[in-house]
């Protein structure tokens, strides 16, 4: 991946990401080129993706600098900034791909889950472009996009495989049965992993965003300094629960302050991170073995965590499981992953009407057909 960054006057980071591999996964008239839009949270993104795996351009306007002062994403600010940046991102994506709207075969957009105001900006833009150009419109599930990010750099990856999706709002363990076909093996019962990272980082004074700050601090700390709890759910062994762990860390911090004890944030970060990573890796490896799936991918913002990547790679090698991971920049919210997911929907003939709306709590797959018991 070739990544270029620039910082604008208002502190917004503008990133241009392009696939160095110029080979198309298709050929001639069969090529399908999709303009993709992502605006589910605090990144305004647009990309041009060919045949689901070739990134011609991937533009991301990040709002991290704007929200850091508030300690988290402010939905109204995020929505307004999307309005300001969306057209510029789309123009930049088309320009870098050296294409015009006439060269695009379809328009794809994230329509859920996410912040409703933020989603509406992207959905409205995509519908306007589809209407004006007569191009097909494809709505994409945000988590499906994260899963599909693995296709961009791992050209050989094909379903079926297991995918661990971990981000600020989601912790899912999913069997990818086919392109666009998913079965949920496990999911969070309360706080998502990324949410726990943010809350613990704030409590120990690291600030926002919590994920990368915890990761950096943990490298200087002792992961064995504290033994924080790792929740197990009796009736759903692959579900996740991080609220108890978060509370245990916060309780330790409060007790230490009350007793006048010196607090080492690096040790707290390392011990907390170990507890999270051990659970994520343990669940994923056990699920692969039980369901006899020999390929495992990770996705989502927390998938860029170095400890998670290292332990997962080690355990996969031990068990003979092929391990796939996107580059950290493709773990964050971006539009290339939306274009990758949309390609397979396009190939199946799936189209959306101009009545497409934002769905902030959009579920992934068929929740009533989750795996139960053993195979």
N, C-alpha and C positions, 0 to 999 in steps of 0.2 A: 504494500500500500504506500502510495506517495501522499504525504500529508503536508499541507501548507497552512500556517496560522497567521492571522493578523488581529490586532485589537483596535476596535473602533473608538471614536471619541467618547461614547457613553459607557465604555468598559465592556461592551459585548464582544465576545470572542467569535471571530468569523473563520471557520475552518473549511478548507477545500480538500477533499479526499478522492483520490483517483486510483483505480486498479492499474498496477503496472503491467499486468498481463493483458495484452491487447488482443489475444486470440478470442474469437467469438465461440460460444458453445453451440451455435447454430450456423447456418450458412445461407447465403443468397436470399431469395425471396421469403424463406421461412423465418428469418430473423424477426423477433418481436421486441420493439423498443418501447419502454414504458417510462413516463414521467411520474415520479412518485413524490408525495407530500406527507410530512410528518409534523404534527403540532400537538401531541397529546399532553405535554407537560410544559417544560421551560426551554426546549430547543425548537427553533424554527428551522426546518430542514426540507431540502428539495434535492432530488437525484434523478439521473437518467440511467436506467439499467436495461441491458440487452440480454434477452434469453435467460433471465433469472439469476445469472452468475457473473456477468461481465459488467462492471461498474464504469460507465463513461464519465460520470461526474457524481459527486456527493457533497453538497453544500450544507453546512451546519452553522447557524447563528446561535451561539450559546448565551444564556442569560445568567449564568452562575454569578458573575460579578454583581448583577443587580439584586439578586436575592440573598447574597451572603450577609448583607447588613441586617436582614430580618431573621436570619437563622433558619431559613427554609423558603420554599416556593410560595409566593403570594399569588393566588389564582388570578386576581384582577390585573395585576401588573403583567403577569405572563400573557394573558389574552391581549392586552393592549400592545405589547411588544411584538406579538405574532402579527398583528395587523400592520405594524410599521415595517416589519422585515420580510413578510411573505413574498411580495412581488419581487423584491431584490434577490432573494434566494433562488426563486424560479428562473429569473433571467440569467443569473450567474450559472445555474446548473445547465441550462440550454447552451449558453455561450461556451462553457468549458467542454461540453460534449460536441460542440460545433454543429448543432442542430437547431431547427426551428420547430414550432408547434406542428407544422405540417408534416414533419418527419416522425412524429410520435404516433404509435399505434393505439395507445390507451393511456388513461389518467388514473392513477391509484392514490388512495388516501387512507390514513388511519381514521377510523370512525369510532373506535372504542377499544378498550376502556381508557379512561384518563379524566382530566379536568374538563368539565362540559364546555366552558367558555373557550378554552384553548382548542379543543377538538372542533368546535363550530367554525373557527377561523379557517382551519385547513379544509374541512368538508365544504364550506361555502366556496372557497377558492377553487377546489377541484371540480365542483359542480358547474361553476361559471365557465371554466376552461372546457369541460366536456360539452356543455351546451353550445358555446361559441364555435367550437371546432368540429362538433359532430363525432368526437372520439368516444369510444366506450369508457364507462366509469366503473371502477372496481374498488369496493370498500375492503379494507384489510384490518384484521384484528391485530392489536398492538403486540400481544404476546406471540402471535403467529409470525409477526415480523422479526422479533428477537430470535426465534427459533431458526428462521430462514437466513439470518445473518451468517450462519455456519456454511451455507452453500456458496458464499461469495469467494472465500479463500480455500475452501476444501472442495475442489471441483469433483472429487470422487465420491463424496458423501451422498448416499441415497437412503431413503427409508427402506426397511424399518430401522429406527434407532431410538434410544432413550435420550431425553433432553431435560436437564435441570435448568429451569428458568428462575433466576434470582435477581430481584431489583428492589427499588424503593417501595413499590406497591405490590409486588408479586413474589410468591415462592411456590413454584409449581414443579412437580415431577411428572413428565408427560411422555407417553409412548407415541412417537410419530409413526403411525401405521402406514401412511402414504402421504403424498403431497396434499396438504389441506385436510387430512384426516387424523384426528388426535383422540387419545384416551387419557384422562387424568388419573394418574396413579396416586398422587399425593398433592396436598396443597396446604397453605398455612391456615391455622385455626384462629389466629389473632394477628400479631405484628408480622409483617414481612421482614425478611432478613435485612434488607436495605433500610427499612424504617428503624429497626433496632440499632443499626450502625449509626444512624443520624442522631438518635436520642442519647446513646451512650457517649458519642463524640461531644455533644453539647454539654453533657453532665461533667465530663472531665476537662472541659475548657478548650477542646480542640477546634470547635466551631463547625461551620458548614462549608462544603458538603462532607458528611461524616465518613463515607466509605473510604475515599483515598487518604483522609487524614488518619483514620484508625490504622489503615494498612501501613502508612509510613511510620507511625508511632510504634506499632507492634514490632517492627524490625529492630527497634532499640530496647525492647522490653523482654521480660521473661514470661513465656507462655505458661510456665508451670507455677508462677507466683501465687495464683489463686485457683481454686477448684470451683468454678461456677457450674450451676446445674445444666443438664442437657435433658430436656423434656422428652418423654416417650408417651405416645397415645395408644392405649391398649386396644381400642376398637378400630384403629386405622394406623398401622405401623409405619406407613410412608407419609403421613401428614406431619406438618411442622408446627411448632409452637415456640415462639421466642419471647413472649411477654414475661414469662417467669424468669428467664435468663436476664432480660433487661431490668426487671425489678430487683433481682439479686445484686446486680452491679450497682444500681442506684442506691440500694440499701447499704452496701459496703461503703460507698462514697460518703453517704450521709453519716454513718456511724464513725467513720474515720475522722470526719470534720468535727463531730461532736466531742470526740475523745482527744482532739488535738493531735492526731497522728499525721505524720507526713504522708502525703499521697503521691505515689509515683504513677503518673498517667500512662507512661509507656508500659509498665507491668500490667496495669488494668486493661489497656488496649490489647496487649498480646494475649492475655488470659481470656478476655471476652471473645476475641477473634477466633482463638483456638476452639472454644466451645461451639461457636456457630459453624465453623468449617468442618469440625468433626461430625456434626449432625448432618450437614449437607452431603458430605462425601459418603458417610456411612449409609444413608438412605439410598443414594443413587447407585452405589455399588451393589447393595443387597437386592435392589429392584432389578437390576440388570441380570443378576444371577438367577433370581426366582423366575423371571419371565423369559430367560434364555435369550437375551438380547446382547449381542457382542459389540455394539457400537454405542458410545455415550458422548453426548455433546453438552456444552454449557452455554448459557445465554443470559442476557440482561446485564444491568450496570454492575451488580456485585460479582459477575463472572470475570471482571477484570481484576479482582482481588488476587494478589500474588500468592498468598498462602493457600487459597482455594485451588488455584491452578496447579501449584506445585504438588499438593497432596493428592488431588484428583489424578494427575498424571502418574504419580507413583503407584497409587492403588490400582489404577487401570492396568498398568504394566504388570503388576503382580498377579492380576486375575486374568490376563490375556484379553482385555477389552480394548478395542480401538478408541482412542480419545481424540475429540475434536473441540477446538476452541477458536472463537473469532479473535482478531486483534483487539486490544482494549478499546480502541476508538470505535470499533463496530459493536462493542458491548453497550455503549451509551445509545441514547435515542438518536436515530438517524433515518434518512429516507431511503438509503440503498437497501436496507433490510425490508422495507415496505415494497419496493420494486421487485425484490427477489420473491417475496411471497405472492405478489400480485400476478407474476408471470404464470404460475401454476394454476391460479384461478382462471386466468385468461385462456389457458390451454384447454381447460375443462368447459369453456363456454359460459362461465359465470359472469353476469353483468348486473349492474345496479342501476336503478332509475334515479331520476332527479329528485325523488322524494327521500333519498338517503339522508339520514339524520345522525347526529352524534348520540352515542349510547355510552354514557360514562361507566356503567357497570356491566358491560358486555361480557358474557361468559365465554370461555374457550371450550369448544367441543360439546359433546352431549354429556352433561353432568349426571344424567340418569343411567348412563351405561358405563360408569367407572368400573375399573377392575376390582373384583372382590375375591377373597380367598386365594387359593394357589392353583397354578396351572400344572 
